[in-house]
Amino acid sequence: MLDNNLRPRRNDATSSDAFAKHSFLPGGLVAQARTAYESTPLLTAQIHFGVFVFAGAGGNLTAIAGSPGGTIVDTGYGPRVAEIEDAVAGVLGRMPQWVINTHWHFDHTDGNAAFAAAGATILAHANSRARLSTSQHVPSLSWRISASPRKAWPSLTFDHPFTLDIGTEELHLLPQAPAHTDGDVAVFLSEANVLVMGDLFTHRTYPVIDESSGGSLRGMIEAVERLLPMIDRDTLVVPGHGAVTNRTGLTAFLDMLRSIEDRILVLIEAQREIPEITAARPTAEFDSVWGRGYVTGAHFTRMALAGMGLINALAALKAPAA
């Protein structure tokens, strides 16, 4: 039985100096995301015995009960970290022993320092540690970020698949070739039949493609193509953003990515200029479902072109509203 009276100890890892410093365009995509993360209620859902998903305070977090300690995948958005700590401790009965980062972006890693200070060991792709430990610039988002404090850096890194046995579950950590970033990791829970994908998959919203970290539309397609054969119709799929879904939902995402890539490539092969490609709206068929978030079809097209090296990444920011 879980002891819901257990709560994380408070420490200086929730103070403002525990987070990287950001600058970003007012009203831009990063600003819109931060506004949403600050105002959206934190929702908790148990999707399998001992497996919980938290949504609303940054990217989705997944908590897995273990023995003697549990695990969380990703740590959420800075101003919500204390709330996230309480929620995680409430379902696990204690603070987690392990933290796994699916990639380096702030809405998935801001809580690293707080969980590390409470005793967790942070694991991530080696490239994610490299990103967190140095200043970064993402031109397509007009976003600059300083290096994170050292206590937020992953202390165990890897670039090949391995399995973490937490007593109740085997967690298969699956680093990917550059896709959303160059440090993406998916996590497969073999006993629960759950695949946690981070931002390799966003359900019913267009994903961000971080070209500054080696991301590309082709890389995202190939990552999903590698992971899809691992799962069956009963697998629960946890996206980086959006509702938990299944193989059908992930397949729809892959079909959307492939279709948009095909349409962009046809226009490129026809030697269309960049303004002609964007004016052709290769995402138009999908915008009513996938373009309802702050990443519009126009933004996604330009991010895809930036990831292909066809336009300056800064131009990807300057997409008109779709």
LUMBAVO-651955 format. One record per atom (N, C-alpha, C, CB): y, x, z. Coordinates in steps of 0.1 Angstrom, whole numbers, padded with zeros to 4 digits, always signed. Glycine has a CB too. Example, Ala and Ser with C-alpha at 12.3 -4.5 7.8 and 13.67 -1.06 7.14 Angstrom:
// LUMBAVO-651955
-0057+0132+0078-0045+0123+0078-0033+0132+0078-0045+0113+0090-0022+0128+0071-0011+0137+0071+0000+0129+0079-0006+0141+0057
This chain:
// LUMBAVO-651955
-0012+0009+0000+0000+0000+0000+0012+0009+0000+0000-0010+0012+0023+0005-0007+0035+0013-0008+0043+0010+0004+0042+0009-0021+0050+0020+0009+0059+0019+0020+0073+0018+0015+0057+0031+0030+0078+0006+0013+0091+0005+0007+0103+0009+0016+0093-0010+0003+0100+0013+0029+0110+0018+0037+0114+0032+0034+0106+0016+0052+0105+0039+0027+0108+0053+0023+0119+0053+0013+0095+0060+0018+0129+0062+0015+0140+0063+0006+0143+0078+0004+0152+0055+0012+0149+0081-0007+0152+0095-0010+0162+0100+0000+0157+0097-0024+0161+0113+0004+0171+0119+0012+0184+0121+0004+0167+0132+0019+0195+0119+0010+0208+0121+0003+0211+0136+0003+0219+0113+0009+0216+0141-0008+0219+0156-0009+0230+0158-0018+0206+0163-0013+0235+0170-0019+0246+0173-0028+0243+0172-0042+0252+0187-0024+0230+0169-0046+0227+0168-0060+0232+0155-0066+0212+0169-0061+0238+0146-0058+0244+0134-0064+0259+0136-0065+0240+0122-0056+0264+0147-0061+0279+0149-0062+0283+0152-0076+0283+0160-0052+0296+0151-0079+0300+0153-0093+0297+0167-0098+0315+0150-0094+0297+0177-0090+0294+0190-0095+0279+0193-0098+0299+0201-0085+0271+0182-0096+0257+0184-0100+0254+0180-0114+0249+0175-0091+0265+0176-0122+0263+0171-0135+0271+0180-0145+0267+0157-0137+0266+0181-0157+0273+0188-0168+0286+0181-0170+0265+0189-0180+0296+0188-0175+0309+0183-0178+0309+0179-0193+0321+0193-0175+0314+0167-0196+0314+0162-0209+0329+0160-0215+0307+0148-0210+0330+0161-0228+0342+0156-0235+0337+0148-0247+0352+0167-0238+0343+0137-0250+0339+0129-0261+0350+0120-0266+0326+0120-0257+0349+0115-0278+0359+0107-0284+0361+0093-0277+0356+0105-0299+0372+0090-0272+0374+0076-0266+0370+0066-0277+0388+0074-0262+0362+0056-0272+0358+0046-0281+0346+0050-0291+0369+0041-0289+0342+0062-0290+0331+0067-0299+0318+0063-0293+0332+0082-0301+0307+0068-0300+0294+0063-0296+0290+0068-0282+0284+0069-0306+0294+0080-0278+0290+0084-0265+0298+0076-0254+0294+0099-0263+0311+0073-0257+0318+0065-0247+0312+0051-0246+0333+0064-0252+0308+0045-0258+0302+0032-0257+0289+0032-0249+0299+0027-0271+0281+0042-0251+0269+0043-0244+0271+0044-0229+0260+0055-0249+0281+0053-0225+0283+0055-0211+0288+0042-0204+0294+0066-0209+0297+0034-0212+0301+0022-0207+0290+0012-0204+0311+0015-0216+0281+0012-0214+0269+0003-0212+0260+0007-0200+0260+0003-0225+0258+0020-0198+0250+0025-0187+0256+0023-0174+0247+0040-0189+0270+0022-0173+0276+0020-0161+0276+0005-0157+0291+0025-0162+0275-0004-0166+0276-0018-0163+0263-0026-0164+0286-0024-0172+0253-0021-0170+0240-0028-0171+0232-0028-0159+0232-0022-0183+0227-0039-0154+0219-0039-0142+0206-0031-0144+0215-0054-0138+0201-0024-0133+0189-0017-0134+0177-0026-0132+0189-0005-0123+0169-0027-0142+0157-0036-0141+0145-0028-0140+0157-0045-0154+0136-0033-0132+0123-0027-0130+0111-0036-0134+0121-0023-0115+0102-0031-0142+0090-0039-0146+0078-0030-0144+0091-0043-0161+0068-0036-0138+0055-0030-0137+0047-0034-0149+0047-0034-0124+0043-0024-0158+0037-0027-0170+0021-0024-0169+0042-0018-0181+0017-0018-0159+0003-0015-0156+0002-0012-0142-0003-0004-0166-0010-0013-0136-0011-0009-0122-0007+0005-0120-0026-0011-0117+0004+0007-0111+0009+0020-0108+0018+0026-0119-0002+0029-0107+0022+0018-0129+0031+0023-0139+0043+0014-0140+0024+0024-0153+0055+0019-0138+0067+0011-0137+0078+0017-0147+0073+0011-0123+0085+0008-0154+0096+0011-0163+0109+0006-0157+0093+0006-0177+0119+0015-0157+0133+0012-0153+0142+0012-0165+0137+0022-0141+0150+0002-0167+0158+0001-0178+0173-0003-0174+0153-0010-0189+0182+0003-0181+0196-0001-0179+0205+0010-0174+0197-0012-0169+0200+0020-0167+0208+0031-0162+0207+0044-0170+0205+0033-0147+0209+0043-0183+0206+0054-0192+0194+0051-0200+0204+0067-0184+0187+0061-0205+0175+0059-0212+0164+0053-0203+0169+0072-0218+0154+0047-0208+0143+0041-0200+0137+0052-0192+0133+0034-0209+0133+0049-0180+0125+0058-0171+0112+0052-0169+0133+0061-0157+0102+0060-0167+0088+0056-0164+0083+0063-0152+0078+0058-0176+0079+0055-0142+0073+0061-0129+0059+0058-0129+0081+0055-0117+0051+0068-0125+0036+0067-0125+0032+0071-0111+0029+0076-0136+0025+0062-0104+0020+0066-0090+0009+0076-0092+0014+0053-0083+0009+0085-0082-0001+0096-0082-0005+0100-0068+0004+0108-0090-0014+0110-0067-0019+0114-0054-0018+0129-0054-0033+0109-0051-0011+0136-0044-0004+0129-0033+0010+0124-0037-0002+0139-0022+0016+0129-0048+0029+0124-0052+0028+0118-0066+0039+0135-0053+0039+0112-0070+0039+0105-0083+0048+0113-0093+0045+0091-0082+0050+0107-0104+0057+0113-0115+0067+0104-0121+0047+0118-0126+0079+0109-0125+0088+0101-0134+0090+0108-0147+0101+0098-0126+0091+0100-0157+0095+0105-0170+0109+0102-0173+0085+0100-0182+0118+0112-0173+0133+0111-0175+0139+0106-0162+0136+0101-0186+0152+0109-0160+0159+0107-0147+0172+0100-0148+0162+0120-0141+0176+0095-0160+0187+0085-0160+0201+0091-0161+0186+0076-0149+0211+0082-0159+0225+0085-0161+0232+0088-0148+0232+0074-0169+0240+0099-0148+0246+0104-0136+0252+0094-0126+0257+0113-0140+0261+0086-0129+0267+0077-0119+0257+0067-0113+0278+0069-0125+0245+0066-0119+0235+0056-0114+0223+0063-0107+0229+0048-0125+0225+0076-0104+0213+0084-0099+0209+0079-0086+0216+0099-0099+0218+0077-0076+0214+0072-0063+0206+0059-0064+0226+0071-0054+0211+0050-0072+0204+0037-0074+0190+0039-0080+0212+0028-0083+0189+0049-0089+0176+0052-0095+0167+0058-0085+0178+0061-0107+0172+0067-0077+0163+0073-0066+0157+0062-0057+0172+0083-0058+0166+0053-0053+0161+0042-0044+0150+0034-0051+0173+0033-0040+0153+0031-0064+0143+0022-0071+0130+0030-0073+0149+0018-0085+0130+0042-0076+0118+0050-0078+0110+0051-0065+0121+0064-0084+0117+0055-0054+0111+0056-0041+0105+0043-0037+0121+0062-0031+0112+0032-0040+0107+0019-0036+0093+0016-0042+0117+0009-0040+0091+0020-0055+0078+0016-0061+0068+0026-0059+0080+0014-0076+0071+0039-0058+0061+0049-0056+0058+0052-0041+0066+0063-0062+0067+0047-0032+0065+0049-0018+0069+0063-0013+0051+0047-0015+0074+0071-0022+0079+0084-0019+0086+0089-0031+0067+0094-0015+0093+0101-0029+0099+0107-0041+0089+0114-0049+0110+0117-0036+0090+0114-0062+0080+0120-0071+0078+0135-0069+0083+0117-0085+0066+0139-0072+0063+0153-0072+0067+0160-0085+0048+0155-0069+0066+0152-0096+0068+0158-0109+0079+0150-0117+0055+0158-0117+0087+0157-0124+0097+0151-0134+0094+0156-0147+0112+0153-0129+0092+0148-0157+0091+0152-0171+0103+0147-0179+0077+0146-0177+0109+0156-0186+0120+0153-0195+0115+0151-0209+0131+0163-0195+0118+0140-0216+0114+0138-0230+0123+0146-0239+0114+0123-0233+0135+0149-0235+0145+0157-0243+0157+0160-0234+0149+0150-0257+0167+0166-0239+0178+0172-0231+0190+0162-0229+0182+0184-0236+0191+0152-0236+0203+0144-0236+0206+0138-0222+0202+0132-0246+0219+0137-0219+0224+0134-0206+0218+0121-0200+0239+0133-0205+0216+0111-0208+0211+0098-0203+0197+0098-0199+0214+0087-0213+0190+0109-0202+0176+0111-0198+0174+0123-0188+0168+0114-0210+0185+0130-0185+0184+0142-0176+0194+0143-0165+0184+0154-0184+0204+0134-0164+0214+0136-0154+0209+0136-0140+0224+0125-0156+0198+0129-0138+0192+0129-0124+0183+0141-0121+0184+0116-0123+0182+0150-0130+0173+0162-0127+0176+0169-0114+0174+0172-0138+0189+0172-0112+0192+0179-0100+0189+0172-0087+0207+0183-0100+0191+0159-0087+0189+0151-0075+0174+0151-0072+0194+0137-0076+0165+0148-0082+0151+0148-0080+0145+0162-0076+0144+0142-0092+0151+0172-0082+0147+0186-0078+0150+0189-0064+0153+0196-0088+0162+0185-0060+0166+0187-0046+0157+0179-0036+0181+0183-0044+0151+0168-0040+0142+0160-0032+0128+0166-0033+0143+0146-0036+0126+0177-0040+0113+0183-0040+0105+0182-0053+0105+0177-0030+0110+0176-0063+0102+0175-0076+0103+0188-0084+0107+0163-0084+0092+0190-0092+0092+0201-0102+0095+0195-0115+0078+0208-0101+0104+0200-0123+0108+0195-0136+0101+0202-0147+0123+0196-0138+0094+0195-0156+0088+0200-0167+0095+0195-0180+0073+0196-0168+0095+0204-0190+0102+0200-0203+0098+0210-0214+0117+0199-0201+0100+0206-0226+0099+0215-0237+0108+0227-0235+0103+0208-0251+0104+0238-0239+0112+0251-0237+0126+0249-0243+0105+0263-0243+0126+0242-0255+0139+0241-0261+0149+0232-0253+0138+0235-0275+0143+0222-0246+0152+0214-0237+0158+0222-0226+0144+0202-0231+0150+0231-0220+0156+0240-0210+0167+0248-0216+0146+0249-0204+0165+0253-0228+0175+0261-0235+0188+0253-0237+0170+0267-0248+0186+0240-0241+0198+0232-0243+0205+0229-0230+0194+0219-0250+0198+0226-0220+0204+0222-0207+0211+0234-0201+0194+0217-0198+0206+0246-0204+0212+0258-0197+0223+0264-0205+0201+0268-0195+0227+0258-0216+0239+0264-0223+0248+0252-0228+0234+0272-0236+0260+0255-0231+0269+0245-0236+0265+0240-0250+0284+0250-0236+0267+0227-0252+0262+0222-0265+0274+0214-0272+0250+0212-0263+0273+0213-0285+0283+0205-0293+0275+0197-0303+0294+0214-0299+0277+0184-0302+0271+0175-0312+0282+0169-0321+0262+0164-0305+0284+0175-0332+0296+0171-0340+0295+0157-0345+0297+0180-0352+0283+0152-0348+0282+0138-0353+0286+0128-0343+0268+0135-0359+0286+0132-0330+0290+0123-0319+0303+0127-0313+0279+0122-0308+0309+0137-0318+0322+0142-0313+0320+0145-0298+0334+0133-0315+0309+0151-0294+0305+0153-0280+0303+0167-0277+0292+0144-0277+0310+0172-0267+0308+0185-0261+0303+0184-0247+0321+0194-0262+0294+0193-0243+0289+0192-0230+0286+0206-0225+0275+0184-0230+0290+0208-0212+0288+0222-0206+0274+0223-0202+0297+0224-0194+0270+0235-0199+0257+0238-0194+0255+0230-0181+0254+0253-0191+0243+0224-0179+0240+0217-0166+0239+0227-0155+0227+0209-0168+0241+0223-0143+0239+0232-0131+0225+0237-0131+0242+0224-0118+0222+0248-0126+0209+0255-0127+0198+0246-0120+0210+0268-0120+0202+0239-0110+0192+0231-0103+0187+0220-0112+0198+0225-0090+0194+0217-0122+0189+0206-0132+0180+0211-0143+0201+0199-0138+0179+0224-0144+0171+0230-0155+0156+0228-0152+0174+0245-0157+0148+0225-0162+0133+0225-0160+0128+0238-0155+0126+0221-0173+0119+0238-0145+0114+0251-0140+0101+0255-0147+0112+0250-0125+0094+0245-0153+0082+0247-0160+0084+0242-0174+0069+0240-0154+0082+0251-0184+0084+0247-0198+0072+0250-0206+0096+0255-0204+0071+0244-0218+0059+0245-0227+0064+0242-0241+0048+0235-0222+0056+0246-0250+0058+0242-0264+0045+0239-0271+0065+0253-0272+0034+0237-0263+0021+0233-0269+0016+0221-0260+0011+0244-0269+0008+0213-0265+0003+0201-0257-0005+0207-0245-0006+0192-0265-0004+0200-0233-0012+0202-0222-0013+0190-0214-0007+0214-0214-0023+0190-0204-0026+0178-0196-0022+0181-0182-0040+0174-0198-0015+0171-0176-0012+0172-0162-0019+0161-0154+0004+0170-0159-0028+0165-0146-0037+0155-0138-0030+0152-0125-0051+0161-0136-0025+0140-0123-0018+0136-0111-0027+0128-0101-0006+0128-0114-0040+0129-0103-0050+0123-0094-0054+0109-0098-0044+0122-0080-0044+0101-0101-0047+0087-0105-0047+0086-0121-0037+0077-0099-0042+0096-0127-0039+0095-0142-0039+0109-0148-0026+0087-0144-0043+0110-0160-0041+0122-0168-0029+0120-0177-0054+0126-0176-0019+0128-0176-0007+0127-0184-0008+0137-0195+0006+0129-0176-0009+0133-0208-0010+0142-0219+0004+0145-0224-0019+0137-0230+0010+0157-0222+0023+0160-0226+0023+0166-0241+0030+0170-0216+0030+0159-0250+0028+0162-0264+0042+0166-0270+0023+0149-0271+0045+0179-0270+0057+0184-0276+0056+0182-0291+0060+0198-0273+0068+0178-0297+0069+0175-0311+0077+0186-0319+0074+0162-0314+0074+0187-0331+0083+0195-0340+0097+0188-0340+0077+0196-0355+0107+0195-0344+0121+0189-0343+0121+0175-0350+0131+0198-0350+0126+0165-0343+0126+0151-0347+0139+0145-0343+0114+0143-0341+0140+0139-0331+0153+0134-0326+0161+0146-0321+0150+0124-0313+0155+0156-0315+0160+0169-0312+0149+0179-0314+0165+0170-0296+0152+0192-0310+0141+0202-0312+0133+0204-0299+0148+0215-0316+0135+0194-0290+0128+0196-0277+0121+0183-0272+0137+0201-0266+0117+0175-0282+0111+0162-0279+0097+0163-0273+0111+0152-0291+0094+0154-0263+0081+0154-0258+0077+0139-0256+0080+0161-0244+0065+0135-0261+0059+0122-0258+0049+0124-0247+0053+0116-0271+0046+0114-0239+0037+0114-0228+0027+0103-0230+0044+0114-0214+0014+0106-0231+0004+0096-0232-0004+0095-0219-0006+0099-0244-0005+0083-0213-0012+0080-0201-0026+0075-0205-0005+0070-0192-0036+0083-0204-0049+0079-0210-0056+0068-0203-0058+0091-0210-0055+0067-0189-0061+0057-0182-0054+0044-0183-0062+0061-0167-0041+0044-0183-0033+0032-0184-0031+0027-0199-0019+0033-0178-0034+0036-0208-0032+0034-0223-0017+0030-0225-0041+0022-0227-0009+0040-0221+0006+0038-0223+0011+0051-0230+0013+0036-0209+0020+0049-0240+0026+0060-0247+0041+0059-0244+0024+0060-0262+0047+0070-0237+0061+0071-0234+0067+0080-0245+0063+0076-0220+0077+0075-0252+0082+0082-0264+0096+0088-0263+0081+0073-0276+0103+0085-0252+0117+0090-0252+0124+0085-0265+0117+0105-0252+0134+0092-0269+0142+0088-0281+0135+0091-0294+0155+0094-0280+0123+0094-0295+0115+0094-0307+0114+0080-0312+0101+0101-0305+0116+0070-0303+0115+0056-0307+0125+0048-0299+0101+0051-0304+0133+0041-0306+0142+0031-0300+0139+0017-0305+0157+0034-0302+0136+0008-0297+0131-0005-0301+0142-0015-0305+0122-0011-0290+0143-0018-0317+0152-0028-0323+0167-0023-0322+0151-0041-0316+0169-0010-0322+0182-0004-0324+0179+0009-0332+0189+0000-0310+0189+0013-0340+0188+0025-0348+0189+0037-0338+0199+0027-0358+0181+0047-0340+0181+0059-0331+0193+0068-0334+0168+0067-0331+0197+0076-0325+0206+0087-0328+0197+0099-0333+0213+0092-0315+0203+0105-0344+0196+0117-0349+0206+0129-0346+0194+0116-0365+0201+0138-0337+0210+0149-0332+0208+0161-0341+0207+0152-0317+0215+0162-0352+0214+0173-0361+0217+0186-0355+0222+0170-0374+0226+0186-0344+0229+0199-0338+0218+0205-0331+0241+0196-0329+0208+0196-0327+0196+0201-0320+0184+0201-0330+0192+0192-0308+0186+0202-0343+0175+0203-0352+0169+0189-0356+0165+0211-0347+0176+0178-0352+0170+0165-0355+0172+0161-0370+0177+0155-0346+0163+0153-0375+0164+0148-0388+0156+0135-0390+0159+0159-0398+0159+0127-0400+0152+0115-0402+0137+0118-0406+0159+0107-0414+0135+0128-0414+0122+0132-0418+0114+0137-0406+0122+0144-0428+0120+0144-0397+0113+0148-0385+0109+0137-0376+0122+0158-0377+0118+0126-0375+0114+0115-0367+0103+0107-0373+0126+0105-0366+0103+0106-0386+0092+0099-0393+0079+0107-0391+0094+0098-0408+0079+0120-0392+0067+0127-0390+0062+0127-0376+0069+0142-0394+0071+0126-0366+0066+0125-0352+0059+0112-0350+0078+0127-0343+0065+0101-0355+0058+0088-0353+0045+0088-0360+0067+0077-0357+0045+0094-0372+0032+0094-0380+0021+0102-0372+0034+0100-0393+0025+0112-0365+0015+0120-0357+0010+0112-0345+0021+0133-0352+0019+0104-0339+0016+0097-0326+0009+0084-0329+0028+0095-0318+0012+0077-0339+0007+0064-0342-0009+0063-0342+0012+0058-0355-0016+0073-0348-0030+0072-0348-0037+0074-0334-0036+0083-0357-0029+0079-0324-0034+0080-0311-0036+0067-0303-0026+0090-0303-0029+0057-0308-0028+0044-0300-0036+0033-0307-0014+0041-0297-0038+0022-0300-0045+0011-0305-0037-0002-0302-0059+0009-0300-0042-0013-0306-0034-0025-0305-0031-0029-0290-0041-0037-0312-0038-0023-0281-0036-0026-0267-0027-0017-0260-0050-0027-0259-0023-0006-0267-0014+0004-0261+0000-0002-0258-0013+0017-0270+0005+0001-0247+0019-0002-0244+0028+0010-0247+0021-0007-0229+0038+0007-0255+0047+0018-0260+0061+0017-0253+0048+0018-0275+0065+0027-0246+0078+0027-0239+0088+0035-0248+0076+0033-0225+0098+0028-0253+0108+0035-0261+0118+0042-0252+0115+0026-0271+0126+0050-0258+0137+0056-0250+0148+0046-0247+0144+0067-0258+0149+0036-0256+0159+0025-0253+0153+0012-0259+0173+0028-0260+0155+0001-0252+0149-0011-0257+0137-0015-0249+0146-0010-0271+0131-0027-0252+0120-0032-0245+0107-0025-0248+0119-0047-0248+0098-0025-0238+0085-0020-0239+0078-0029-0250+0077-0020-0226+0070-0023-0259+0064-0030-0270+0050-0024-0272+0072-0028-0283+0045-0025-0284+0031-0022-0287+0030-0015-0300+0022-0034-0287+0018-0013-0305+0016-0006-0318+0024-0013-0329+0001-0005-0321+0024-0026-0329+0031-0034-0339+0046-0030-0339+0029-0049-0338+0052-0030-0327+0066-0026-0327+0069-0012-0331+0071-0028-0312+0060-0003-0328+0062+0011-0333+0060+0012-0348+0053+0021-0326+0051+0005-0353+0049+0005-0368+0061-0001-0375+0036-0004-0371+0067-0011-0370+0079-0017-0376+0090-0007-0376+0084-0030-0368+0092+0001-0365+0102+0012-0365+0099+0022-0376+0102+0018-0351+0086+0026-0377+0083+0036-0387+0085+0031-0401+0068+0040-0386+0082+0018-0404+0084+0012-0417+0099+0012-0420+0079-0002-0417+0107+0009-0410+0122+0009-0412+0127+0023-0416+0129+0004-0399+0122+0033-0408+0127+0047-0411+0123+0051-0425+0121+0056-0400+0110+0049-0428+0105+0053-0442+0113+0046-0453+0090+0049-0443+0116+0033-0451+0123+0025-0462+0137+0031-0464+0124+0011-0458+0144+0034-0453+0157+0039-0454+0157+0053-0460+0164+0039-0440+0148+0061-0456+0147+0075-0462+0144+0073-0477+0136+0083-0455+0135+0064-0481+0132+0063-0495+0144+0059-0503+0121+0052-0497+0152+0050-0497+0164+0045-0505+0175+0056-0506+0170+0033-0498+0176+0064-0495+0185+0075-0496+0181+0085-0506+0187+0082-0482+0168+0088-0506+0163+0098-0516+0164+0094-0530+0148+0101-0513+0162+0081-0533+0164+0076-0546+0179+0078-0551+0161+0061-0547+0188+0076-0542+0202+0077-0545+0205+0092-0547+0211+0071-0534+0199+0101-0539+0201+0115-0541+0196+0120-0554+0195+0123-0529+0184+0115-0557+0177+0119-0570+0185+0114-0582+0163+0114-0570+0192+0103-0580+0201+0098-0591+0214+0105-0591+0203+0083-0589+0216+0116-0583+0227+0124-0583+0240+0116-0579+0229+0131-0596+0238+0107-0570+0249+0099-0565+0257+0108-0555+0245+0086-0558+0270+0106-0555+0279+0113-0546+0277+0107-0532+0294+0113-0550+0281+0114-0522+0280+0109-0508+0287+0095-0506+0285+0119-0498+0299+0094-0511+0306+0081-0509+0298+0069-0516+0320+0081-0515+0291+0073-0527+0283+0062-0534+0271+0059-0526+0279+0067-0548+0265+0069-0519+0253+0067-0511+0256+0058-0500+0247+0080-0506+0267+0061-0493+0271+0053-0481+0275+0039-0485+0282+0059-0473+0282+0038-0497+0286+0025-0502+0275+0016-0506+0296+0026-0513+0263+0022-0510+0252+0015-0514+0244+0008-0502+0242+0024-0521+0248+0012-0490+0243+0006-0477+0227+0006-0477+0248-0008-0475+0221+0018-0477+0206+0018-0477+0200+0012-0465+0202+0032-0478+0207+0009-0455+0202+0002-0443+0204-0013-0443+0208+0008-0431+0210-0018-0453+0215-0032-0453+0204-0042-0449+0221-0036-0466+0192-0041-0454+0181-0050-0451+0177-0050-0436+0169-0047-0460+0180-0039-0429+0176-0038-0416+0187-0040-0405+0169-0025-0414+0199-0041-0410+0210-0041-0400+0210-0052-0391+0223-0041-0408+0205-0064-0395+0206-0076-0386+0197-0074-0374+0202-0088-0394+0186-0066-0375+0177-0064-0364+0180-0050-0357+0163-0064-0369+0181-0040-0365+0182-0026-0359+0196-0021-0357+0175-0017-0368+0206-0028-0363+0220-0023-0363+0229-0031-0353+0226-0024-0376+0223-0037-0343+0230-0045-0334+0236-0037-0322+0222-0057-0329+0231-0025-0321+0236-0016-0310+0249-0009-0314+0226-0007-0305+0252+0001-0307+0264+0009-0310+0262+0018-0322+0269+0017-0298+0249+0022-0325+0247+0029-0338+0245+0019-0349+0234+0038-0336+0255+0018-0357+0255+0008-0368+0247+0014-0380+0269+0005-0373+0244+0006-0390+0238+0011-0402+0245+0022-0409+0235-0001-0411+0259+0020-0409+0267+0031-0415+0266+0044-0407+0282+0026-0416+0267+0043-0394+0265+0055-0386+0251+0062-0389+0267+0052-0371+0241+0053-0389+0228+0059-0390+0226+0066-0404+0217+0048-0389+0231+0060-0414+0231+0066-0427+0237+0080-0427+0237+0057-0438+0249+0081-0421+0256+0093-0422+0249+0104-0413+0270+0091-0417+0243+0099-0401+0235+0108-0393+0223+0114-0401+0230+0102-0380+0217+0105-0409+0205+0109-0417+0210+0119-0427+0199+0097-0424+0221+0117-0434+0226+0126-0444+0230+0140-0437+0238+0121-0451+0236+0139-0425+0239+0151-0418+0226+0159-0414+0247+0149-0405+0216+0152-0410+0203+0158-0407+0196+0164-0419+0194+0148-0401+0200+0159-0431+0195+0165-0444+0203+0177-0448+0194+0154-0455+0214+0179-0441+0223+0190-0445+0232+0187-0457+0215+0202-0448+0234+0174-0460+0241+0170-0472+0256+0167-0469+0235+0157-0478+0259+0164-0457+0273+0163-0453+0276+0170-0441+0277+0148-0452+0288+0174-0439+0293+0180-0426+0290+0170-0415+0308+0184-0427+0284+0175-0404+0281+0166-0393+0292+0158-0388+0274+0174-0382+0304+0164-0388+0316+0157-0383+0318+0144-0391+0328+0166-0383+0315+0145-0404+0317+0133-0412+0308+0122-0408+0315+0136-0427+0297+0125-0402+0288+0114-0397+0295+0105-0387+0275+0120-0392+0304+0111-0379+0311+0103-0369+0321+0093-0376+0319+0112-0360+0325+0095-0388+0336+0088-0393+0332+0076-0402+0345+0097-0401+0320+0071-0398+0315+0059-0406+0323+0047-0402+0300+0057-0403+0326+0039-0413+0333+0026-0410+0323+0017-0403+0338+0019-0422+0328+0007-0396+0320-0003-0390+0311-0011-0400+0328-0014-0382+0299-0013-0397+0290-0019-0407+0290-0034-0404+0275-0014-0405
